[in-house]
């Protein structure tokens, strides 16, 4: 069963987007790849990219101490805090009132998808810098990119004001292509973080064990996304992004992404054959 048939089976259940292509940014299969979805935690990857840009420029340091707190400036004005009940990364919360290294927060943000760690890193980096990292990674094949970072996680005043973070499959693919081709120690650092992701219920789920997948996923009510660089030992690496906003049960949305990834894997020697 091809990717197109998998998508036909969920037609009418929501919005589904796919970008599959080579690490040089060439797409080979796309479906609604420019349509944006609420980004959920996929925005954490551009935040990490922006952080490393500032480290490289000497504006931040990986080991600089950061006070762990839960009070942030809203993009809509006022203040907000992260909801601990919505954060599945308890280690960051155990550090409240203490100082931890910036790189420790980055690890929590990417490998455990910590919302609190994300807002702490974003506070150091700045929303504008994170959005710039996302925008500058736009693929040449994307005519009018709409992906954007405009607020932190759980910024409810901004949510009520209609300020949201948006991500399209093509937008996240551009970020992954940039990360996959970044030279030097910081490129390797970020790829290692992505490979250490501990939430692996989507793209990696049906692939052969020990397949290296450098990926960042995201989830929320009706939302399940994953995007990654898959590195087979016997073929060239490829980039896959699947974004879903749907009425599917969450486990079915995960299964859909995993099945699409398996189809891509089965055609890894000839991606053009994927249909």
C-alpha positions in Angstrom: 0.0 0.0 0.0 1.5 3.3 -1.0 1.5 6.6 0.8 -1.3 8.0 -1.4 -3.5 5.1 -0.5 -2.8 5.5 3.2 -3.9 9.1 2.9 -7.0 8.2 0.9 -8.1 5.9 3.8 -8.2 8.9 6.2 -9.8 11.3 3.7 -12.4 13.4 5.4 -11.1 12.8 8.9 -9.0 16.0 9.1 -6.0 17.6 7.5 -2.9 15.6 6.6 0.3 16.8 5.1 3.4 15.0 3.9 6.8 16.1 2.6 9.2 13.3 1.6 12.5 14.1 -0.1 16.2 14.0 -0.2 18.6 15.6 2.2 19.5 18.2 -0.4 16.0 19.5 -0.2 14.6 17.9 -3.4 11.0 16.8 -2.8 9.9 13.4 -4.2 6.4 13.1 -2.7 4.3 15.9 -1.3 0.7 16.1 -0.2 -0.7 19.4 1.2 2.9 20.1 2.2 2.4 23.9 2.3 -0.7 23.9 4.5 0.1 24.9 8.0 -0.9 23.2 11.2 -0.6 24.3 14.8 3.1 23.5 15.3 2.9 21.9 18.8 6.4 20.9 19.8 7.9 20.9 16.3 8.7 24.6 17.0 11.3 23.5 19.5 13.8 22.5 16.8 14.0 26.1 15.3 14.4 27.3 18.9 17.4 25.0 19.3 18.8 26.2 16.0 18.5 29.8 17.1 20.2 29.0 20.4 23.2 27.4 18.7 23.5 30.4 16.3 23.8 32.7 19.4 26.3 30.3 21.0 28.4 30.4 17.8 28.2 34.2 17.7 29.3 34.4 21.4 26.0 35.9 22.6 25.2 32.7 24.6 27.3 29.9 26.1 26.2 26.2 26.2 27.2 25.9 29.8 25.9 29.3 31.1 23.7 28.9 34.1 20.0 29.6 33.7 17.6 30.1 36.6 14.6 27.7 36.3 11.4 29.6 36.9 7.8 29.5 35.6 7.0 33.1 34.9 7.3 34.5 31.4 6.5 37.5 29.3 3.5 36.9 27.0 3.7 37.7 23.3 0.3 39.5 23.9 1.5 41.5 26.9 1.3 40.4 30.6 2.7 37.2 32.0 2.0 33.5 31.8 3.2 30.2 33.2 3.6 26.7 31.8 0.9 24.2 32.9 2.8 21.4 34.7 -0.1 19.0 33.9 0.5 19.4 30.2 4.3 18.9 30.5 5.5 15.3 30.2 9.1 16.0 31.2 9.2 16.1 35.0 13.0 16.6 35.4 12.9 20.3 34.5 10.2 20.9 37.1 12.4 19.3 39.8 14.9 22.1 39.2 12.5 25.0 39.9 14.4 27.7 41.9 17.8 26.3 40.9 20.2 27.1 38.1 21.1 24.6 35.4 23.3 24.8 32.2 21.7 26.1 29.1 22.6 22.9 27.2 20.9 20.8 29.9 17.7 22.7 29.1 18.2 22.2 25.4 18.5 18.5 25.9 15.3 18.4 28.0 13.6 20.5 25.3 14.5 18.2 22.4 14.9 14.7 23.8 12.0 14.9 26.4 10.0 17.7 24.7 9.9 19.7 28.0 7.6 22.7 27.7 9.1 24.5 30.6 12.7 24.0 29.3 11.5 25.3 25.9 10.2 28.5 27.4 13.4 29.0 29.4 15.5 28.5 26.3 13.2 30.7 24.2 13.6 33.4 26.9 17.3 33.4 26.3 17.1 33.2 22.5 14.1 35.5 21.7 11.0 34.7 19.7 12.3 36.8 16.7 15.5 34.8 16.5 13.7 31.5 16.6 11.3 32.6 13.8 14.3 33.8 11.8 15.9 30.4 12.1 12.7 28.8 10.8 12.2 31.3 8.0 15.8 31.2 6.7 15.5 27.4 6.4 12.6 27.7 3.9 13.1 25.4 0.9 13.4 26.9 -2.6 10.4 24.8 -3.6 8.2 26.6 -1.0 6.6 29.5 -2.8 4.9 31.3 0.1 6.0 29.9 3.4 3.5 30.4 6.3 5.3 28.6 9.1 6.0 30.9 12.0 7.1 31.1 15.6 5.2 33.8 17.5 4.9 32.8 21.1 6.1 30.4 23.8 4.5 27.2 24.9 1.3 27.7 27.0 1.2 31.4 26.4 -2.5 31.6 27.0 -2.8 35.4 26.7 -1.3 35.0 23.2 -3.6 32.1 22.4 -6.6 34.2 23.4 -5.3 37.0 21.2 -5.0 34.7 18.2 -1.2 34.5 18.2 -0.1 31.0 17.3 2.9 29.0 16.2 2.3 27.4 12.7 4.2 24.7 10.9 3.8 23.2 7.5 5.3 19.8 6.4 7.5 21.8 3.9 8.5 24.3 6.6 9.7 21.5 9.0 11.4 19.7 6.1 13.4 22.9 5.4 14.5 23.0 9.0 15.6 19.3 8.9 17.4 19.8 5.6 19.3 22.7 7.2 20.1 20.7 10.3 21.1 17.7 8.2 23.6 19.7 6.2 25.0 22.0 8.9 28.7 21.6 9.2 30.8 21.8 12.3 30.4 20.8 15.9 27.0 22.6 16.4 25.4 20.7 13.5 26.6 17.4 15.0 25.4 18.5 18.4 21.9 19.2 17.2 21.7 16.0 15.1 22.8 14.0 18.2 20.0 15.7 20.2 17.4 14.7 17.6 18.7 11.1 17.5 18.3 10.9 21.3 14.6 11.8 21.1 12.8 9.6 23.7 9.4 9.8 22.1 9.5 7.4 19.2 5.9 6.4 18.5 5.7 7.8 15.0 8.5 7.8 12.3 10.8 5.3 14.0 8.1 3.0 15.3 8.0 0.5 12.4 11.5 0.9 11.0 14.1 -1.7 11.7 15.6 -1.5 15.2 18.7 0.6 15.5 17.8 2.7 12.5 19.1 6.2 13.1 16.3 8.7 13.0 17.0 12.3 13.9 13.5 13.6 14.5 11.3 16.0 16.5 7.6 15.3 17.0 4.8 17.3 18.4 1.3 16.5 19.8 -1.7 18.2 21.3 -5.5 17.9 21.1 -6.2 16.6 17.5 -2.5 17.2 16.7 0.1 14.6 15.9 3.2 15.5 13.9 6.7 14.1 13.3 9.6 15.1 11.1 13.0 13.5 10.8 16.0 12.6 8.9 16.1 8.8 8.4 19.6 7.3 7.8 19.5 3.8 6.4 22.8 1.9 6.5 22.2 0.7 2.9 20.8 3.8 1.2 21.1 7.6 1.2 19.4 9.5 4.0 16.0 10.9 3.4 13.7 13.5 5.1 10.1 12.8 6.0 7.6 15.1 7.6 4.0 14.1 8.4 1.6 16.6 10.0 -1.9 15.6 11.1 -4.7 17.7 12.5 -7.6 15.3 12.7 -10.4 13.6 14.5 -8.4 10.3 14.5 -7.7 8.7 17.9 -4.2 9.6 18.8 -2.9 6.1 18.4 -4.3 5.9 14.9 -2.7 9.2 14.0 0.6 7.8 15.3 0.0 4.6 13.3 -0.6 6.6 10.1 2.7 8.4 10.5 4.5 5.2 11.2 3.0 3.5 8.2 3.9 6.3 5.9 7.5 6.1 7.3 7.6 2.4 6.6 6.5 3.0 3.0 9.3 5.5 2.6 11.7 3.1 4.1 10.6 0.3 1.7 11.4 2.6 -1.3 14.6 4.0 0.2 16.7 2.8 -2.7 14.4 4.6 -5.2 12.3 7.3 -3.4 10.8 8.4 -6.7 8.8 5.1 -6.7 6.9 6.1 -3.6 3.3 6.8 -4.4 
